[in-house]
Every structure is written in structure tokens, then in C-alpha cells.
Amino acid sequence: MPADERFITRAYRDGDEQAILDLFARCFPHAPRTLEHFRWKYRENPFGNGRISLTFDDESRLIGHYSGYAVPFRVSGRDVLAHQIGDTMTDVATRHVGRGPTSILGRTALHFYEHFCEAQVAFNYGFNVSNIHKFSLRFLRADRVEGVTYRARDLRAHPIEPLTRTQRWRRGYQLELVNEVDTEWDEFFERVANDYGFLVRRDAEYVRWRYLAAPDTRYHLVTVRKWKRRLVGWIAFRVHDGRFLWGDALFDRRYPEAVEVMLRHLVPPQPVTSIEGWFPPRPQWFDAILRELSFETHPEPQDLSVMCVPFAMPEATATMRESLYYAWGDSDLF
């Protein structure tokens, strides 16, 4: 791109945190970012850290930020690394500068591609609103995979009958609130991953970092077992504003009734009128379970789309459309 002596774009360095937090507060005053959150997301990620490109003006003021946090995926039996793109932002005072790749956002993003993506990751992905996904399609080599599949069960129209302890025991299921994870979670993921095909590698290391170590937000992580021993599923959720936000799920397809058992145990005690989550129509067996449980598909409230920029995995977009399983917790919006 043409040189512009007013601006310099470089990779993140130790000590840039406060400037990044200040820019975030200017761009998103309704949701300021904490230093603890930044450290967790970009400095304590077990899969890769410090993947941030920054643009400064001629007074050394941070005006542009483009970043990704590393996420492990399992794709048809093989492990690949990807970036979840988030926290893309430019100072409002410089959004008129340049156009497309010469804009502050464009030059910062292309620096990120060159220094952190090419020959280093399989793909970048994200869940974007319409304005940024249009920019990404036109200038940042991005593909739109699909609109986010938003599922909801209206509990006023379709209430959930509580499952008594006796009913659960007769079926052989036990639930447990989890505060730590171990190698059993690795074994469970290996057992069920092929039934999903293409998904975040939801093993112990990932779950520990994503849900148990996350600051700012408290997630509830619950397992379901068959006859006290065999782990057959887990979910992550939180309750907010009268809604049961179902952020993640992984189940053994051989125990389809475990999903109903989980929801009938967890939802009725909560002061909620709906269950909401993101779950695509893949895999088909899980889609069938959700439909049977009266989950309806609605337009995503923010008109979010799943986006992909392929790098070392050129077929990433097509493979996502065919077999990607994702949930709300796969984004940084849950």
C-alpha cells in the first residue's frame, strides 16, 4: 500500500496494553475492556499470544487495532490452528483517512495478515455485523459463510416440565456443576469429535481457558453422566435479563435423551422466559434433537454472519459451509 508518513503500523509490544484499553473505551464506551480480560485473551491463551497489529499517528497516539486470538480446531480428524478475529477498531477521528486497504482499518488488518497469518494459521474467522463484513468482503479477502443460526425456545409457549431426581435416576443420568476439568474431557472430545466433523477442539485445555479462567463473566459449566461413570455431555450457560443463554454444548450422539435431561434439570429453576443459543443445522443428528425440543430458528438480532479468510487451508470456507459446528461460546460475544 502507499506509504503515509503520518502513520506507523507495527506489532504489539509489552506495554501497549493501556493504549489499547484507552482506544477500546473510546470506540466502545458502553462496554469498556478490563486489563484482566486483555491479559486472559491475548497474553494467557495457551494456543498463542500477542497476535495484535497496531497503527499510531504522528503523535504516537494509538488509532487502529486489529487482532486475533488463537483457537484450536479439529477438521475431519486433523488439528489446525485458526484465529478468532475480534476487537477491530479505529479512532473515530481518523475513519475518514484513506479508503479500503489504505484506510486505518485496512492497513492495520493487512499488517496482521502478513505478520501473523500467512503460512501460520489455517484460517481466520469471526462473527461480524453487516458493516464490517461488507468491508471484509471487499478489501480483506474474506468470505461470508452464512448467517449465524440463532435458536430459541419460548418458554411461555413451550414450557419445560422439571425432571424430578427420581426420574433422572430411573433414566440413569446424573448432573454435576464443574469447577475444574481433567484428562477425561480430552478422552470425551476424542470419542465424539468425529460425529461433529469440523469444530473447535473442545478438550480440557480449551474449556479450562475459555470458561473456567475467563474474567468478568461467570459461566456455568455442567456435565451429564450415564450411570455415574460415563461422561455423555456438557453445556456452558449463563442467565441474563430473563434469558437462559446456552453458550456451548458437546454431547455423545448415542445418548440423545441426555440433552433433554440436561435442560429439564437446569432451566425450570431459573427466572427465565426463553432459552437462546447459536447452533447451525450441523451435524444433522444434533439439529434433529433441537427441533424435537421445540427450538425455532430466528434471524440473529444483530444480523451477524460467520466469516472466513482462508490461509493454509484454502478450502476452509467450503468446508465450513458443509460441516462446521459452532456455538455462541465460539465467539467473543458470549
C-alpha positions as CSV (number, residue, x, y, z in Angstrom):
1,M,0.0,0.0,0.0
2,P,1.2,3.6,-0.5
3,A,3.4,4.9,2.3
4,D,1.9,7.5,4.6
5,E,4.4,9.2,6.9
6,R,1.6,10.3,9.3
7,F,1.1,6.7,10.5
8,I,3.1,3.7,11.6
9,T,1.8,0.2,11.8
10,R,3.6,-2.4,13.9
11,A,3.1,-5.5,16.0
12,Y,2.0,-5.4,19.7
13,R,4.8,-4.9,22.2
14,D,4.7,-5.2,26.0
15,G,3.5,-2.0,27.5
16,D,0.9,-1.3,24.8
17,E,-2.0,-2.5,27.0
18,Q,-3.1,0.8,28.3
19,A,-3.2,2.5,24.9
20,I,-5.3,-0.4,23.6
21,L,-7.7,-0.2,26.6
22,D,-8.0,3.6,26.1
23,L,-8.8,3.1,22.4
24,F,-11.3,0.4,23.2
25,A,-13.0,2.8,25.7
26,R,-13.2,5.5,23.0
27,C,-14.6,3.1,20.4
28,F,-16.9,1.1,22.7
29,P,-17.8,3.4,25.6
30,H,-20.8,1.2,26.5
31,A,-18.6,-1.8,27.2
32,P,-15.1,-0.9,28.5
33,R,-12.5,-3.6,28.5
34,T,-10.6,-4.6,31.6
35,L,-6.9,-5.3,31.9
36,E,-7.7,-8.7,33.3
37,H,-9.7,-9.5,30.2
38,F,-7.0,-8.3,27.9
39,R,-4.4,-10.5,29.6
40,W,-6.6,-13.5,29.6
41,K,-7.5,-13.2,25.9
42,Y,-4.1,-12.0,24.4
43,R,-1.4,-12.9,27.0
44,E,-2.6,-16.1,28.7
45,N,-4.1,-18.0,25.8
46,P,-2.5,-21.5,25.8
47,F,-2.7,-21.6,22.0
48,G,-0.9,-18.4,21.1
49,N,-0.5,-14.9,22.3
50,G,0.3,-11.3,21.3
51,R,-1.3,-11.5,17.9
52,I,-2.2,-7.8,17.5
53,S,-1.4,-5.2,14.9
54,L,-1.5,-1.5,15.9
55,T,-1.4,1.8,14.0
56,F,-0.2,5.0,15.6
57,D,-0.5,8.6,14.3
58,D,2.4,11.1,14.1
59,E,1.9,12.0,17.8
60,S,2.3,8.3,18.8
61,R,-1.4,8.0,19.6
62,L,-3.0,4.6,19.0
63,I,-5.7,5.0,16.4
64,G,-6.1,1.5,14.9
65,H,-6.2,-2.1,16.3
66,Y,-6.7,-5.4,14.6
67,S,-6.2,-8.7,16.5
68,G,-7.0,-12.4,16.6
69,Y,-6.8,-14.9,19.4
70,A,-5.6,-18.4,18.6
71,V,-8.2,-21.2,18.6
72,P,-7.6,-24.9,18.0
73,F,-9.9,-26.7,15.6
74,R,-10.4,-30.3,14.7
75,V,-11.3,-30.8,11.0
76,S,-12.1,-34.3,9.8
77,G,-9.6,-35.9,12.2
78,R,-6.8,-33.4,11.9
79,D,-5.9,-30.5,14.2
80,V,-5.4,-27.0,12.8
81,L,-4.9,-23.6,14.4
82,A,-7.1,-20.6,13.5
83,H,-7.7,-17.0,14.6
84,Q,-10.9,-15.7,16.0
85,I,-10.9,-12.1,14.8
86,G,-12.1,-9.6,17.4
87,D,-11.7,-6.1,18.7
88,T,-11.2,-4.5,15.3
89,M,-11.3,-0.8,15.9
90,T,-10.2,2.6,14.7
91,D,-10.4,6.0,16.3
92,V,-13.4,7.9,15.1
93,A,-11.3,10.9,14.3
94,T,-9.3,9.0,11.6
95,R,-12.0,6.9,10.0
96,H,-12.1,9.2,7.0
97,V,-8.4,8.6,6.2
98,G,-7.8,6.5,3.1
99,R,-10.2,4.0,1.5
100,G,-10.3,0.2,1.7
101,P,-6.7,-1.1,2.1
102,T,-5.3,2.5,2.6
103,S,-7.8,3.2,5.5
104,I,-6.5,2.8,9.0
105,L,-8.5,-0.4,9.5
106,G,-7.3,-1.7,6.1
107,R,-3.6,-1.1,6.7
108,T,-3.8,-2.5,10.2
109,A,-5.6,-5.6,9.1
110,L,-3.2,-6.3,6.2
111,H,-0.3,-5.9,8.6
112,F,-1.9,-8.6,10.8
113,Y,-2.3,-10.9,7.8
114,E,1.3,-10.5,6.8
115,H,2.8,-10.9,10.2
116,F,0.5,-13.4,12.0
117,C,-1.5,-15.3,9.3
118,E,0.3,-16.2,6.1
119,A,1.8,-19.7,6.4
120,Q,1.0,-19.7,10.1
121,V,-2.7,-20.5,10.5
122,A,-5.3,-22.4,8.6
123,F,-7.8,-19.6,8.5
124,N,-9.2,-16.5,10.3
125,Y,-12.9,-16.5,11.3
126,G,-15.3,-14.3,13.1
127,F,-19.0,-13.4,13.7
128,N,-19.4,-10.0,12.1
129,V,-22.1,-7.3,11.8
130,S,-23.1,-6.2,8.4
131,N,-20.9,-3.0,8.1
132,I,-17.6,-4.8,8.9
133,H,-18.4,-7.9,6.9
134,K,-19.1,-5.7,3.8
135,F,-15.7,-4.1,4.3
136,S,-14.0,-7.5,4.8
137,L,-15.6,-9.0,1.7
138,R,-14.4,-6.1,-0.5
139,F,-11.0,-5.4,0.9
140,L,-9.8,-8.1,3.2
141,R,-10.2,-11.3,1.2
142,A,-13.0,-12.6,3.4
143,D,-15.8,-14.9,2.5
144,R,-19.3,-14.9,4.0
145,V,-20.0,-18.5,5.1
146,E,-23.6,-18.0,6.3
147,G,-25.8,-16.0,8.6
148,V,-25.5,-17.1,12.3
149,T,-28.1,-19.7,13.1
150,Y,-30.0,-18.3,16.1
151,R,-32.1,-20.8,18.0
152,A,-34.7,-20.0,20.7
153,R,-37.3,-21.8,22.7
154,D,-40.1,-19.6,24.0
155,L,-40.8,-21.0,27.5
156,R,-44.1,-19.2,27.6
157,A,-45.4,-21.1,24.6
158,H,-43.3,-24.2,25.2
159,P,-42.6,-24.5,29.0
160,I,-40.2,-27.1,30.2
161,E,-41.5,-29.6,32.7
162,P,-39.0,-30.2,35.5
163,L,-37.4,-33.6,35.8
164,T,-37.5,-35.0,39.3
165,R,-34.5,-36.6,40.8
166,T,-36.3,-39.9,40.8
167,Q,-37.0,-39.6,37.1
168,R,-33.4,-38.8,36.4
169,W,-32.1,-41.7,38.4
170,R,-34.5,-44.1,36.7
171,R,-33.0,-43.0,33.4
172,G,-29.6,-43.4,34.8
173,Y,-28.4,-39.7,34.5
174,Q,-26.5,-37.6,37.0
175,L,-25.6,-33.9,36.5
176,E,-22.7,-32.0,38.1
177,L,-21.6,-28.4,38.2
178,V,-18.0,-28.3,37.2
179,N,-15.2,-26.1,38.5
180,E,-12.2,-28.0,37.0
181,V,-11.6,-30.2,34.1
182,D,-9.1,-33.1,33.5
183,T,-8.0,-35.7,31.0
184,E,-11.5,-37.2,31.0
185,W,-12.5,-34.2,28.9
186,D,-9.8,-34.9,26.4
187,E,-11.0,-38.5,26.2
188,F,-14.6,-37.4,25.8
189,F,-13.7,-35.0,23.0
190,E,-11.7,-37.7,21.1
191,R,-14.7,-40.0,21.4
192,V,-17.3,-37.7,20.0
193,A,-15.4,-35.3,17.7
194,N,-15.9,-37.4,14.5
195,D,-19.7,-37.1,15.0
196,Y,-19.3,-33.3,14.6
197,G,-16.7,-33.2,11.8
198,F,-15.5,-29.6,12.0
199,L,-15.4,-27.8,15.3
200,V,-13.3,-26.0,17.9
201,R,-11.2,-28.6,19.8
202,R,-13.2,-28.6,23.0
203,D,-10.7,-30.5,25.1
204,A,-9.7,-29.8,28.7
205,E,-7.1,-27.2,27.9
206,Y,-9.6,-25.2,25.7
207,V,-12.5,-25.5,28.1
208,R,-10.3,-24.5,31.1
209,W,-9.1,-21.4,29.4
210,R,-12.4,-20.4,27.6
211,Y,-14.8,-20.8,30.5
212,L,-13.1,-21.5,33.8
213,A,-10.3,-19.0,33.6
214,A,-12.3,-16.2,31.9
215,P,-12.5,-13.0,33.9
216,D,-15.5,-10.6,34.0
217,T,-18.2,-13.2,33.1
218,R,-19.2,-16.1,35.2
219,Y,-20.1,-19.2,33.2
220,H,-21.9,-22.3,34.5
221,L,-20.3,-25.5,33.2
222,V,-22.4,-28.6,33.8
223,T,-21.8,-32.3,32.9
224,V,-24.2,-35.1,32.5
225,R,-23.2,-38.8,33.1
226,K,-24.8,-42.1,32.5
227,W,-24.9,-44.4,35.5
228,K,-22.5,-42.2,37.4
229,R,-19.5,-43.1,35.3
230,R,-19.6,-42.3,31.6
231,L,-19.4,-38.7,30.6
232,V,-22.0,-38.2,27.8
233,G,-22.3,-34.5,27.5
234,W,-21.7,-31.0,28.9
235,I,-23.0,-27.5,28.4
236,A,-21.9,-23.9,29.3
237,F,-24.6,-21.3,30.0
238,R,-25.3,-18.1,31.8
239,V,-28.5,-16.3,32.8
240,H,-29.1,-12.7,31.8
241,D,-32.1,-10.4,31.6
242,G,-34.6,-13.2,31.9
243,R,-32.9,-15.4,29.3
244,F,-31.1,-18.7,29.6
245,L,-28.1,-18.1,27.3
246,W,-26.9,-21.5,26.1
247,G,-23.4,-20.8,25.0
248,D,-21.8,-24.2,24.3
249,A,-22.6,-27.9,24.1
250,L,-20.9,-31.2,23.3
251,F,-22.8,-34.5,23.5
252,D,-22.3,-38.1,22.7
253,R,-24.8,-38.8,19.9
254,R,-25.5,-42.3,21.3
255,Y,-27.3,-40.6,24.2
256,P,-29.7,-38.2,22.6
257,E,-32.0,-38.0,25.6
258,A,-29.2,-36.5,27.6
259,V,-29.9,-33.1,26.0
260,E,-33.5,-33.1,27.2
261,V,-32.4,-34.3,30.7
262,M,-29.9,-31.5,31.0
263,L,-32.4,-28.8,30.0
264,R,-35.2,-30.2,32.1
265,H,-32.9,-30.2,35.2
266,L,-31.3,-26.8,34.7
267,V,-33.8,-24.5,33.1
268,P,-37.0,-24.7,35.3
269,P,-35.4,-23.3,38.5
270,Q,-34.1,-20.2,36.6
271,P,-36.2,-17.0,36.3
272,V,-36.2,-17.1,32.5
273,T,-38.7,-16.9,29.7
274,S,-36.6,-18.3,26.9
275,I,-33.6,-20.4,26.0
276,E,-31.4,-18.9,23.4
277,G,-28.2,-20.0,21.6
278,W,-26.3,-20.4,18.3
279,F,-26.4,-23.8,16.7
280,P,-26.1,-24.4,13.0
281,P,-28.1,-27.2,11.2
282,R,-25.0,-29.3,11.5
283,P,-24.5,-32.1,12.5
284,Q,-27.9,-33.3,11.4
285,W,-28.4,-35.5,14.4
286,F,-28.0,-32.6,16.9
287,D,-30.2,-30.4,14.7
288,A,-32.9,-33.1,15.0
289,I,-32.6,-33.1,18.8
290,L,-33.0,-29.3,19.0
291,R,-36.0,-29.4,16.6
292,E,-37.7,-32.1,18.7
293,L,-37.2,-29.9,21.8
294,S,-39.2,-27.0,20.2
295,F,-36.2,-24.8,19.3
296,E,-37.1,-22.4,16.5
297,T,-34.7,-20.7,14.2
298,H,-34.9,-16.8,14.1
299,P,-32.9,-14.0,12.5
300,E,-29.9,-13.3,14.6
301,P,-30.7,-10.0,16.5
302,Q,-27.5,-8.2,15.3
303,D,-27.6,-9.7,11.8
304,L,-24.3,-11.5,12.4
305,S,-22.6,-13.5,9.8
306,V,-20.0,-16.2,10.0
307,M,-16.9,-15.0,8.1
308,C,-13.8,-16.8,7.0
309,V,-10.4,-15.8,5.5
310,P,-8.5,-18.9,4.3
311,F,-4.8,-19.1,4.6
312,A,-3.0,-22.5,4.9
313,M,-6.4,-24.2,4.5
314,P,-7.7,-22.9,1.1
315,E,-10.8,-25.0,1.3
316,A,-11.8,-23.6,4.7
317,T,-14.9,-21.6,3.5
318,A,-16.4,-24.5,1.6
319,T,-15.7,-26.9,4.4
320,M,-17.3,-24.6,6.9
321,R,-20.5,-24.5,4.8
322,E,-20.6,-28.2,4.6
323,S,-19.7,-29.3,8.2
324,L,-18.8,-26.5,10.7
325,Y,-20.4,-26.9,14.1
326,Y,-20.3,-23.8,16.3
327,A,-21.9,-22.3,19.3
328,W,-22.2,-18.8,20.9
329,G,-19.2,-19.5,23.0
330,D,-17.1,-19.9,19.9
331,S,-17.3,-16.1,19.6
332,D,-16.1,-13.4,22.0
333,L,-19.8,-12.2,22.3
334,F,-20.9,-14.8,24.9
